[in-house]
Amino acid sequence: MFPILLKIGPITIRTYGLLVAIGFFAALQYILIKAKTIGLHEDEILDIVLYTIVAGLIGGRLLYVMLNWSYYANNFLQIFQLWEGGLVFYGGFFLSIIVILAYAGYHKDFNLWGFSDIAAPAIAIGHFFGRLGCFFAGCCYGLPTDLPWACTFTNLNALAPLNIALHPTQVYEALGNLLIFLTLNWLLRFKHLSGQIFAVYLFLYGILRFHVEFLRGDDRGGFLFNLSPSQLISILMVLTGVYITVLRRKYGKNNI
């Protein structure tokens, strides 16, 4: 693959960093377009998106560093080199959720459930670009395979093992996220209760991530009951999606 897109003197543009940036921009643009449908002002959206982007980067990096602390303990300064890859989606996702809940708690008139519904497809499309970045960087690589669509990394700057045919798990998840985005964007037209689109996202992504994890070949941070931490979180996401659906059907009001 091409971990380094462009290098001019001391300036290096990594493909991973560029695609992650494109993902954030695409997610922001989607939210801005859809915000008008739930009465959110652009300034308010820009504020909350800025907070969640920062939270996503910090949370994603912190969890990655925690899972790979044996390496970073001896390479402390590399913790801050985000452009080289090394973000755990779930870390960024959950810290962003905490930040959004805190924002909603402070701004009592904030349409939390409505925002969650337009944020869900935005997360999926942003994640699509992020996983493409993983593919180019070579992180989040798959197990060895002899399938005809296996990918072999040969670039010395790649994070994946070199010259071994691997499952392109990054592409699997990227395509899965693209499908989730298309599904959620379509379902928005038929929404009856605020929060239900976000619940569907939790359900679909949890299923996607749970299955892709079986094909991952990188360090998964230990296992419990033969399941990786991400698979356990995925199960929790699926259950939470079901719970939110039941909760909103019982207590929610139309279009709030």
N, C-alpha and C positions, 0 to 999 in steps of 0.2 A: 504494500500500500504506500501511501505518501504522507507520512507523519508531518514532514516539513513541506509546506506549500511553497514558501518563498523565503530566500535568504539573501539579504543585501548588506554586506559588511557585517556589523554587529547586530543588525536587526533580523530577527527570525520570526516569521509568521507561520504558526503551526496550524495544520488543518483542523485539529480538534478544537482549538480555541475559537477559530473562525466560525465553525459550524455551531458551536454552543452559543456564540453571540447571535448568529442568524436565528437560532431557535428561540432565544429570548425575545428578539425583535418580532418574529412571527407571532409569538404568543401575545405580546403587547398589542400588536396591531389588531389581532382578532378580538381581544377584550375591548379595545377602544371602539371597534365597529359595533359589537354587540351590547356595549354598555348603555346605549341610548334606549334599548328595548326595556330596560329595568329602571330607568330614571337616574342612573348614576352620571355625575358630571365628570368631564375629562380630567380636571385637576385632582379630583378624588381618586380616580382610577390610577393616574400617574403616581400618586403618593403610595397607594397600597401595592402597586406593582413594583415600585422601587424597593419598598421594604421587603417584599417577598423574594425579589431577585437577590438581594444581599443575604437574606436568610437562607435561600436555596444554595448559594455558593458556600456560605459558612457551614451550614449543616451537612451538605454533601461532602465537603472536604474533611470536616471533623470526623465523620463516621469512617471515611476512607483511611484517614490517618490512624484512627483507633484500631481498625482491623489490620493495619500493617505497621503497628507501632515498633515491632522489632527492627524494621528497616529505618523508620524515621527517627528513632531514638539516636541513631548514629549519623543521621543526615538531616539535622533539624531544619536547616535553612530551606531544604527542598519542600517542606510543608507548604510554603507560600508560592510555589511554582505551579499554579493552577493550569497554566497554558499547556503543560506537558501531559495533561490527563490526570485522572484520579479523583473523581467525584462519585459518591454513592447516592443514587437517586433517592432512596428512602430517607436518608439523612436530611437532604435538602427539602424533601416533601414534608416531612413531619415538623421540621423547624418552621417552615413557611406556614403550616397550619396553625401553629402556636402563635405566630406573629399576626396572622389574620384574625384569630380569635381575640387576641389582645386589642387589636385595632377596633374590632366590632364592640368589644366591651367598653372602650373609651368613647367611641362614637355611637351612641345609642340608636341613632336613626339609620345606621348603615344596613343595607339590605344584604345580610350575610348569606342567606340561602339563595337569593337571586344571583349574587356574585359568584357563588360556588358553581352554579350551573353554567355560566359562561367561562369560568376559569377552567373547568374540567376539559373541554375540547382544546383550550389553549395549552394546557399542560401536555396533552397528548401530542399536539403538533410540535411543540417545543422539544419534547422528548424524542420525537422522530428525528429531528436534526441532530440532537445530542448523541443519539445512538449511531448515527452515521459518522459523527466525529470519533466515537469510540472505535468504529471499524477502521478508519484511516489511521488512528493512533496505534491500534493493535491491542488496546486494553479490553477487558471483558470478553476475552477470547473463549472459543469453544474447545470441546474435547476432540481428540484425533478421530478422523472418519475417512472412509473411502468413498463417500457419496460423490456423485459427479459434480455437485456444486460446492464442494469443499474449497476453502481458500488456503493459500500458502503464503505466509509472510516471509519476505526475503530482505526487506529494508533493515539495516542495522539499527535504525532509530525506532523501530517498532517495539512495542511492549510485549508482543506475543512471542512465543517460541518460534524460531526461524526454521524454514525448510521442512515443516511438518504440515500435512493436510489437516485442517481443522474445520469444525462446524462454524459457519459464519453467524454465531449467535447474536452479534450486534445487528446484523441485517434482519434476522428473524424478529428481533424485538422492534427494530425500526419500522418494519412493515406492519407488525402488529399494532404499533402505536398509530400509524397512519390509518389503518382500518378502524381503530377505536375513534380517532378524530372524525372520520367521515360518518361513522355511526352516530356519534353524539351530536354532531352538527345537524344531521337529519332529524334526530329525535327532538331537538330543540323546538321544531315547528309544531310538535304535537304535545308539548309539555302541559300538564294539568296542575302539577304541584311543584313549587320551588324546592329544590334540593334533590329531585328525582334524577336529574341528569348527572349530578355529582355522584349519587349513589350508584348509578349504572357504571360510571367511570371506575369507581372503586372495585366493583364486581368484575368488570372486564379486564382491567389491568392486573388485578390480583390473580386471575386465572392465567393470563398471558405470562406473567413473570414466574409464576409457580412452575409452569411447564418448561419454559426456557432454561430455568435454573438447572434442570436435569442434564442439560447439554453443555453447561459452562465448564471450562477447564482451568480457570484461574482460581486463586485462593479464595474460598468462600467464607472464611472466618470461623471455621468450626461447624460441627453438626450436632443436632439434637434429634433423636428418633430418625436418623438418616436424612434429616431435612436441614437445609442451610438456613441461616438467620433470615435471609430474604424470602425463603419459602414460608417460614413461620409468619413473617410479616404479611406475606401475600394472603395467607389463610385469614389473618385478622382483617385485612382489607375487604375480602369477600364477605365475611360475616358482618362487618360494619356497613357495607353497602346494603345488605339485606335488612339490617336493623334500621338504617335511615329510611329505607323504603317503607317499612312497616310503620315507623314513627311518624313520617310525614303523611301517610294515608290516614292515620288515626287522629293526628292533631293539627296537620297543616291546613292552610286555607288556599284557595285557588289564587295562583299568580302573585304570591307574596314571597 
